[in-house]
Every structure is written in structure tokens, then in C-alpha cells.
Amino acid sequence: MMRDTGLTPDPESAVDVLAFVLCPARAFAPRGSARELAAVREMMRPMKAEACRRFARIASARRRS
């Protein structure tokens, strides 16, 4: 069973984004089987990629201003 960690990373914070990206699947499914953890990793992969893209866009905009 997947749980809500309550984590709402700030897309402008490098620390928040890095913590989210490096967060293991077990943090979201602490009692998950190998199969469940694989499913969580698969679901989280696009979310983590999007978090990186958003941070990169924000950081790039900051550098230009």
C-alpha cells in the first residue's frame, strides 16, 4: 500500500528537489513487496523527472534575470 508522506517539495529549492529525487521507493511503500516497490519506482520516475525539469527552468530564469 502506498502512503502519502505529506512531502510537498518547493520546486524552487535545490535541496527539496534533490531530496525528492533521491527519496527511495520504500519511503512511499514502507511495507511493500519487491513487486510493489518496482511499481512505485515506475510511477515516481516521471514525477521525479518533471521535478528536475521544473527546477532547471526556474534556475535558468533566475540566471537570466
C-alpha positions, -999 to +999 in steps of 0.1 A: +000+000+000+014+034-010+012+061+016+012+099+014+043+113+030+029+148+032+060+159+013+054+190-008+088+199-023+094+235-032+101+235-069+125+264-064+146+247-037+175+227-049+175+208-015+138+200-018+141+188-053+172+167-046+156+152-015+125+142-036+146+128-065+168+108-041+139+095-020+137+057-022+105+039-032+104+024+003+096+058+017+063+057-001+056+020+004+074+010+036+059-025+038+058-030+000+069-063-016+095-062-043+068-061-069+050-031-052+083-013-048+090-017-085+056-003-093+062+027-070+096+033-087+079+032-121+052+056-110+077+080-094+101+081-123+082+106-144+073+127-113+110+129-104+120+138-140+093+166-140+106+180-107+141+182-122+128+199-154+108+225-133+138+233-112+161+236-142+136+261-158+133+281-127+171+282-121+176+292-158+151+320-155+168+333-123+201+334-140+187+354-169+172+380-146 
